[in-house]
Amino acid sequence: MIFCFHYKWITMATKSLCFTLGCQSLAFLLLVLLVFSRAPPGTDGGHILVFPVDGSHWINMKVLLEELHLRGHRLTVIRASNSVYVPRNSSLYAAVTVDVAGEWEEFFEFLQDLIKGLRKGRTMHREFTNMIYEAHSVWGASLSAFLENREMVQSLRDSHFDMVLTDPAIPIGVVLAKFLDLPLVLNVRWIHGGEGHFAMAPSPLSYVPVPGSGLTDKMDFFQRVKNVFFYALVILQQRILIEPIYSALCRKHIHGGCDINSLLQQADIWLFRTDFVFDFPRPTMPNVIYIGGFQCRAARPLPGHLEDFVQTAGEHGVVVMSLGTLVDAMPESDAKEIAAVFARLPQKVIWRYKGPRPSTLGNNTMMVDWMPQKDLLGHPQTKVFVAHGGTNGLQEAIFYGVPVLGIPLFFDQFDNLVRLEHRGAAKIVDLVDLTRDFEAGLNEVLSQDSYRRNMRRLSDLHRDQPMTAMDRAIFWVEYVMRHKGAPHLRTGAYEMPWYAYYGVDVAVLLLAIGAVLSLAAVALVRFLCCKTPRKNKTKQQ
């Protein structure tokens, strides 16, 4: 609306201005007016404290920070001293570094061991759980030490931040926002205990699949039983392993104590990195803003060497493969098998891979350390995306309409791919059966046009919105800064004890009333039944 007003005013004023201004001056004036017309009324540049999570989570957080920086907001990012992806020096933000124990190299080595174990058919559940526990423990101890540094804390307070923006997959930023008493916006899909919706929105287990279950929203009886079992497992792990870490942190540094679930429910806005084109429909809350695919944009021209390679593919097109930010390489035997399959394809292949060059690699395959994934997916020659099933990559595949052959490895990847497979836009190949099924699965996705049609339909639905996901995200971040929070959108559930939330106290009262009435009725009947014979017996005597 604001833009339209300025545009009409500019058009009407142009004729009169042309008589007094030169063309260059007029062009400059128009540019200035157009720039200022984009800013919403009452919005000044704010100061935002950002607490990101490293790895692939940082990639989409950085996209949001770039847009906030472009719109005039100041950013301060708290980063780990051993961070690989969050640089100390950046033109986007000022950095505050927190000393964190542990090394990223150890984490990468664990992921490689995890892939090898999964490849051999091992569940690796205990090792995976230990890794998650260690990550939360290390960050909990690091934040505690950080908050004990009075000079650092005072520096944060003196900076007069307008809000905290954080990714709650490791919810350290959530605790920090409470400590500093600042409005809180979450850039979220995953929290410490799983998928974020389960912490703050009604989640009927009859049709809302629990992460890790591999189920859809269409469940038969035994699948619903499985769903309840997985939910109980997630809650048990969350209560026993993870929440005590943050409860201890709250007792030590937050007056009156707190629990992490209540802090999450107190967040002003949840910027949720999904939408209901990708996810299954489910109950939600008024302060949840869906921004799935916000990192996507129109494809840009490829670098010269990639464009030349892609154009040589001709009518067969190109296959793009990447297993995400954290997996640069695979076990050597797996890499050889995949390379051999690629070598037999008529398509060209661009494969992001940093491991040793497989001996079976064909001339049709280009291996790269890095690739412009969005621009490749947006290229008309790209036919299939071979991916691990991370949220970022699948959202980009939907945006550009490219069907997926999925090789899920860990975390949420299998459940993500199940959503696309259910809609006929992807095919899943189990890592255990990679040797047997990879080639057949790839040829199926390449040859059956239904995969591309279904994905293009999802792309059309995803793009058909009144405003872009990025504009929606920025609006609500600025909304929180303008109004110093959004408490009117928060549910009151975080103030309720669990027995009140689930209505246990009401149920107990109603059961007690029912029991008293039932006992009273029984007593009355017994009294009446026993009293009548005595009267008859007295008359006979």
C-alpha positions, 0 to 999 in steps of 0.5 A: 500500500505504501509503495503504491502511494509513493509510486503514484505520487512519483508518477504525477510529480515527474512531469513538473520535476522534469522542467526544473531537474536534469535527468540524472538528478531526477533519476537519483531522486526517484531511486531515493524515494523508491528505497524509502518507500519500502520501509514500513512506517515507524520502523527504525533500525533495531539492535538484535542479539543473535544466538545461532546454531552452527552447521547447516542451521547457520546457513539459513540463519545467515540468509535472514541476517543478510536481509535484516542487515540490508534493511538497516538493523544492527546485529551482534552474533554470539559464536563459539570459539571453535565454530567452523561456519560462523566467522569471527569477522564479518561485515554483517555483524559484530561478533561475541565469542564464547569459549566452548570445549570440544572440537568440530573435527571430532564431531565430523569424525563421529558423523563418518563413523555413524554413516559406516555403522548405519551402512552395516545395519547397526542402529547406533542409537546409543552413540547418537544419543550420547552425542546429542547429550554431550552437545547440550552439556558442553553448551550449557557449561559454556553459557554458565561460564559466560554469564559468570563473566560480569564484564561481558554481561554488563557489556550486553546490557549496555548494548540495549538490544531490542530483541534476541533472535535464536535457533532453539535446536540448542536452546542456549539463546532462549535462556539468555533472552530470559536472563537479559529480559528481552523479547524473543524470536525463534528461527526454528524447526527443531528444538532440544526435544524434537520438532518444535510444534510439540512444545507449544501447539496441540499435537494429536497423536492420531494424525500428527506423526512423531519425528523418527516414526517415519509415519504420515498423517494417515495411520492405521491402528498399529501405526498409531500405537507405534506413534504413541511409542515413539512419542513416549520415547522422545519425551523420556529422552527429553526429560531424563537427558536434556532438560536437567541440563537447562534446569540446572542452568536456570536455577543458577542464573535465573531468579526463581528458576525456570524450565526450558519448555516454559521458556520456549512457550514464552517466545514472542514469535516462532519463525517456522522453517516449513509450510503446509506444502511440505509438512502435513496439516496440523494444529498450530498457534497464532504466534507461529509464522511459516517461512518455509523456503525463505532462503530461496530466490530466483536462480542466477547464472552459473559460473562459466565452467559449470554452465559449459559443463551443463550445456554439454548434457544436451537433452539428457540433462543433469543430475545434482548430488549433495549430502549436505553441509556436514557430510563432505565424504562417504566410506570409500566403497559407497563412493565407488558404487555411486560413481559407477552408477553415475558413469553408466548414466547418459546424463551429466552429473555434478557431485559435491564431494571432498573425499578421495576421487573414486576409481570408478568415476566416469567422464560424465561426472564433475566432482566439486568441493562447493557448488551454487546449489540453488542456481543449479537446482533452478537451471532448466537442465537439472533433472534430479537432485540426489540428496540426504533429506535436510530441510534446506535442500528439500525446501529448495528442491520444492521451490525450483520443482526438482524431484528428489532421490533421497539417501537419509543419513540421520537427524530428521532426514528420513521423516523429511523425505517421507513427506515428499515421497508421500506426495509422489515427488521423491523416492527413498533409498535406504543406506543399507540397501544402497548397493542394490537400490541406488541405480534402480531408484535413480533411473526410476526418478529420471524416467517416470515423469510423474515425479517431476509433475508432482514436484512442479505442482508442489512448487506452484503451490509453494510459490502462490503466496500473497507475500514472500516468506522472507518478507513475512519473516522480516515483518514479524521480526520488526513487529516484535521490535516495534511493539517490544514483544508480542505477548497478545499472541502467546498462549497461556499454557506456559503458566499452567502446571501439566495437570491443569493443561491436560485437564487432570484436575478437572477429570479427577474432580468430575470422577470424584463427583461421579463417584460420590453420586454413585455411592450416594445412589447405591446407599439410598437404594440399599436403605430403601430396600432394607427398610421395607421388609422390616415394616412388613415383618412388624405388621405380621407380628 
